[in-house]
């Protein structure tokens, strides 16, 4: 019998593959890899060639059967990625070389660690990842692109990419881990007295201001409320001089197609909404993504974005809460340093050598920073496992 041959192809839209096939590869661990999420980014106009995100999703087939995939975009800029390479682009420009377009494996606007090599159940994960890696690097060379970047991959993918010669970078986020707390008070009981008092004071200030909270899943928000909440979200960007990454159509598409994955904590005075935190719910984790408010209220950001999310995780028995990038201010609220990685293929050997040396020094600095921050977590005693290396 003739052995089936492997082949690959690139998709110019996630719509070019049916949702059942893609989702079977992606699994159900987190919502951001789902076909519905990626399609909503395209259909809403948030991640399209017009604004610098050209889909090139890579599909691996064995005969006629899809056995692997790699989320992939051809980028004309570095915005919306959260792993910063602007200095690299500047160095290329100084030498008269083009850094853009580049190739990117990531979820647009979503700095969340997750699978990047999507593999069919029962397929050889190592061989599939190797074939996808080879196809991506071949594409970079054939198209004369500068680089290929894999952002926020899982640890096993990092190891495979490092073995394939890619440059690995480190970064630090702050995550919360559920130690089987049976209540928010049980969680606070693990704090030192000083930190526990501060957290309780923050929560009390919000309560004394007469602010209450509603929890709504995506399918429980009507058009009028969406308009109000979206204005809160957009204002956060405008106040920092930026256009919002996502538009109202995107959120409505997600609410309609993935209602169980979208959760909102809505703060209100009486019947009037005054702020919102927008979360996504995974199989075992909560992901805090966006925040906005209609005014300035003492401690409301901490309550809406962090304490309300922690309470939700405890209630739903979720193991982890990832509230987004950056922010040492999360540490006194119970979040601990968690190291993340990215991997980078640089086609030009001269730049690759310089960037590799830089990445080694950068990693030492990041790991030292995380270790130092871990000394200041609010818990009675910081066990070794609280630094998630």
C-alpha positions in Angstrom: 0.0 0.0 0.0 1.3 3.5 -0.9 2.1 5.6 2.1 0.1 8.9 2.3 2.3 11.9 1.7 2.4 15.0 3.9 1.7 18.4 2.4 1.0 21.9 3.7 -0.9 24.9 2.6 -1.5 28.5 3.8 -4.9 30.0 4.4 -5.7 33.6 3.6 -8.6 33.5 6.0 -9.7 31.3 8.9 -12.9 30.9 6.9 -11.0 28.8 4.4 -11.2 25.8 6.9 -14.3 24.6 8.5 -14.8 25.3 12.2 -15.1 21.6 13.3 -11.8 20.7 11.7 -10.0 23.7 13.2 -11.5 23.4 16.7 -10.7 19.6 16.8 -7.1 20.6 16.5 -7.3 23.6 18.9 -9.0 21.7 21.7 -11.2 23.3 24.3 -8.7 24.6 26.8 -9.1 28.3 26.0 -11.4 30.3 23.8 -8.8 32.4 21.9 -7.7 29.6 19.6 -11.3 28.7 18.6 -12.4 29.2 15.0 -15.2 31.5 16.2 -12.8 33.8 17.9 -10.4 34.1 15.0 -13.3 34.5 12.5 -14.8 37.3 14.6 -11.5 39.2 14.5 -11.6 39.0 10.7 -15.3 39.6 10.1 -15.3 42.6 12.4 -12.4 44.1 10.6 -10.1 44.1 13.6 -7.5 41.7 12.2 -7.4 42.1 8.4 -4.9 43.0 5.7 -6.2 46.5 5.7 -4.9 47.1 9.2 -1.8 45.0 9.0 -3.0 41.5 9.9 -2.9 39.2 6.8 -3.9 35.7 7.7 -1.5 32.9 6.5 -2.7 30.1 8.8 -0.6 27.0 8.1 -2.3 23.7 7.6 -0.5 20.3 7.6 -2.2 17.4 5.8 -1.4 13.7 5.7 -3.0 12.7 2.4 -6.3 14.5 2.6 -6.6 14.6 6.4 -5.7 17.7 8.4 -3.3 16.7 11.2 -1.8 20.0 12.3 -2.1 23.7 12.1 -0.3 26.9 13.1 -2.0 30.3 13.7 -0.1 32.6 11.4 -0.2 36.2 10.2 1.9 38.3 7.9 2.4 41.6 9.7 3.2 45.0 8.4 3.8 46.5 11.9 4.3 45.3 15.5 1.3 46.7 17.2 -1.1 44.5 19.2 1.5 41.9 20.0 2.7 42.6 23.6 6.2 41.2 22.8 8.1 44.3 21.8 10.5 44.2 18.8 10.4 47.9 17.8 14.1 48.2 18.6 14.8 45.3 16.2 12.8 47.1 13.5 14.8 50.3 14.2 18.1 48.4 13.9 17.1 47.0 10.5 16.1 50.5 9.3 19.4 51.9 10.4 21.2 49.4 8.2 18.9 50.1 5.2 17.0 46.8 5.5 13.3 46.1 5.6 12.0 44.5 8.8 8.4 44.5 7.6 6.6 42.4 6.5 7.3 39.7 9.1 5.6 36.5 10.0 3.8 36.0 13.3 2.3 33.1 15.2 0.0 34.6 17.8 -3.6 35.5 18.6 -4.1 39.1 17.7 -4.3 41.5 20.7 -4.2 38.6 23.1 -1.0 38.1 25.3 -2.1 34.7 26.6 0.1 31.6 26.7 -1.4 28.7 24.8 -0.8 26.0 22.2 0.7 27.3 18.9 1.3 23.9 17.3 -2.2 22.5 16.9 -2.1 18.7 16.5 -4.8 16.2 15.8 -5.4 13.7 18.6 -3.4 10.6 17.9 -0.9 12.3 15.6 2.8 12.5 16.4 3.1 15.9 18.2 6.9 16.2 17.7 6.9 15.3 14.0 3.9 17.6 13.4 5.5 20.5 15.2 8.8 19.9 13.2 6.9 19.9 9.9 5.0 23.1 10.8 8.3 24.8 11.9 10.0 23.8 8.7 7.1 25.1 6.6 7.1 28.4 8.4 10.8 29.0 8.1 10.8 28.0 4.4 8.0 30.6 3.9 10.1 33.3 5.5 13.0 32.5 3.2 10.9 32.1 0.1 9.1 35.4 0.6 12.3 37.2 1.7 10.8 38.2 5.1 12.9 39.3 8.0 11.6 37.1 10.8 9.1 34.7 12.2 7.8 35.2 15.8 6.0 32.7 18.0 4.4 34.6 20.9 3.3 33.1 24.2 3.7 29.4 23.3 3.4 26.6 25.8 6.6 25.3 27.4 6.8 22.1 25.3 6.5 24.3 22.2 9.3 26.5 23.4 11.6 23.5 23.9 10.8 22.3 20.3 11.4 25.8 18.9 14.6 26.2 20.8 15.8 22.8 19.5 15.0 24.0 16.0 17.3 26.9 16.4 14.9 29.7 17.2 15.9 32.4 19.7 13.9 32.3 23.0 13.0 35.4 24.9 11.5 35.7 28.4 9.0 38.0 29.9 7.0 38.2 33.2 3.3 38.4 33.8 1.4 38.2 37.1 -1.1 35.4 37.6 -3.3 34.2 40.4 -3.4 30.5 41.4 -6.3 28.8 43.2 -5.1 26.9 46.2 -8.5 25.2 46.6 -9.9 28.2 48.5 -13.5 27.7 49.6 -14.2 31.5 49.9 -12.6 34.9 49.3 -12.1 35.2 53.0 -10.1 31.9 53.0 -8.0 33.4 50.3 -7.3 36.6 52.2 -6.5 34.5 55.3 -3.3 33.5 53.5 -2.1 37.2 53.5 0.0 38.9 56.1 -2.1 41.0 58.4 -0.9 44.3 56.8 -1.7 43.2 53.2 -5.0 41.6 54.3 -6.1 44.9 56.0 -5.2 46.8 52.8 -7.2 44.5 50.6 -10.3 44.6 52.9 -10.0 48.4 53.0 -10.0 48.6 49.2 -13.1 46.4 48.9 -14.8 48.4 51.7 -14.3 51.7 49.9 -16.2 50.4 46.9 -19.0 49.0 49.0 -19.3 52.2 51.0 -19.6 54.1 47.7 -22.8 52.2 47.0 -21.4 50.3 44.1 -22.8 46.9 43.3 -21.8 44.3 40.7 -23.7 42.2 38.1 -22.2 39.2 36.4 -23.3 38.7 32.9 -22.4 36.1 30.3 -22.1 37.2 26.7 -25.6 36.1 25.8 -27.1 38.2 28.6 -26.1 41.7 27.3 -28.5 43.6 25.1 -27.6 46.1 22.4 -28.2 49.1 24.5 -26.0 47.8 27.4 -23.3 46.8 24.9 -23.1 50.3 23.6 -22.6 51.7 27.1 -20.0 49.1 28.0 -18.1 49.5 24.8 -17.8 53.2 25.4 -16.2 52.5 28.7 -13.7 50.1 27.0 -12.9 52.5 24.2 -12.3 55.4 26.5 -9.5 53.5 28.2 -7.6 53.6 24.9 -8.6 57.1 24.0 -7.2 58.5 27.3 -3.8 57.0 26.4 -3.9 58.4 22.9 -4.7 55.1 21.1 -7.5 53.8 19.0 -9.2 50.7 20.4 -7.9 47.4 19.0 -11.4 45.9 19.0 -14.7 47.3 17.8 -18.2 46.8 19.0 -19.0 44.4 16.2 -16.3 42.0 17.5 -17.7 41.9 21.0 -21.3 41.3 19.7 -20.0 38.5 17.4 -18.3 36.8 20.3 -21.3 37.2 22.5 -23.5 35.6 19.9 -21.2 32.7 18.9 -19.3 32.0 22.2 -21.7 33.3 24.9 -20.4 30.8 27.5 -16.8 32.0 27.0 -17.4 35.8 27.5 -18.1 37.0 31.1 -18.5 40.6 32.2 -18.4 42.2 35.6 -20.5 45.3 35.5 -20.2 47.9 38.3 -23.3 50.1 38.8 -24.7 52.8 41.0 -28.3 51.9 41.4 -29.4 50.9 37.9 -26.7 53.0 36.2 -23.6 51.1 34.9 -20.4 52.9 35.7 -17.6 50.5 34.8 -16.9 47.1 33.3 -14.3 44.4 33.2 -14.4 42.0 30.3 -13.2 38.4 30.9 -12.9 35.2 28.9 -13.5 31.9 30.6 -11.4 28.8 29.7 -11.6 25.2 30.7 -9.6 25.8 33.9 -8.7 29.5 33.8 -10.1 33.0 33.7 -8.6 35.6 31.5 -9.0 39.3 32.3 -8.8 41.2 29.1 -10.4 44.7 29.1 -11.5 47.4 31.5 -13.2 50.8 31.3 -15.1 53.2 33.5 -17.3 56.2 33.2 -15.5 58.1 35.9 -12.9 58.0 38.7 -13.9 55.9 41.7 -11.5 55.0 44.5 -10.3 51.3 44.3 -12.9 50.5 41.6 -10.3 49.2 39.2 -8.8 46.8 41.7 -12.3 45.5 42.7 -13.7 45.1 39.2 -10.7 43.7 37.5 -9.0 41.7 40.2 -11.1 40.9 43.3 -14.3 40.2 41.4 -12.3 37.9 39.1 -10.7 36.0 42.0 -14.2 35.5 43.6 -15.4 34.2 40.3 -12.5 31.7 40.1 -13.1 30.5 43.6 -16.9 30.1 43.0 -16.3 28.2 39.7 -13.3 26.3 40.9 -11.0 27.6 38.1 -7.4 26.9 38.7 -5.8 30.1 37.4 -6.6 33.8 36.7 -4.5 35.7 34.1 -5.4 39.4 34.3 -3.3 40.6 31.4 0.2 42.0 30.9 2.4 44.1 33.1 1.4 45.6 36.4 3.4 45.2 39.7 0.3 46.7 41.3 -1.3 43.2 40.9 1.2 41.7 43.4 -0.3 43.1 46.6 -3.7 41.7 45.4 -2.4 38.1 45.4 -0.9 37.7 41.9 2.5 36.2 41.6 5.3 36.5 39.0 4.9 34.0 36.1 7.5 33.7 33.4 6.3 33.5 29.8 8.3 33.0 26.6 8.4 33.8 22.9 10.5 32.3 20.1 12.0 34.1 17.1 13.5 33.0 13.8 15.7 35.7 12.3 16.7 35.0 8.7 19.7 37.3 8.6 22.6 35.5 10.3 24.2 38.8 11.5 21.1 40.0 13.2 20.3 36.6 14.5 23.7 36.4 16.3 23.2 39.9 17.9 19.6 39.2 18.9 20.6 35.8 20.4 23.2 37.5 22.6 20.7 40.1 23.6 18.0 37.6 24.4 20.4 35.7 26.8 21.1 38.9 28.7 17.4 39.9 28.7 16.4 36.6 30.1 18.8 36.9 33.0 17.3 40.3 33.8 13.7 39.1 33.6 14.3 36.1 35.8 16.1 38.2 38.4 13.2 40.7 38.3 10.7 38.0 38.8 12.6 36.5 41.7 12.9 39.9 43.3 9.2 40.6 42.9 8.4 37.2 44.4 9.9 38.4 47.7 7.1 40.9 48.0 4.0 38.8 47.4 1.4 39.3 50.2 1.2 35.8 51.5 2.5 34.7 54.9 5.3 32.8 53.3 6.0 32.6 49.6 6.6 28.9 48.8 9.0 28.2 45.9 6.3 27.0 43.6 4.7 30.5 43.7 7.4 31.7 41.2 6.2 30.0 38.1 9.4 29.6 36.1 
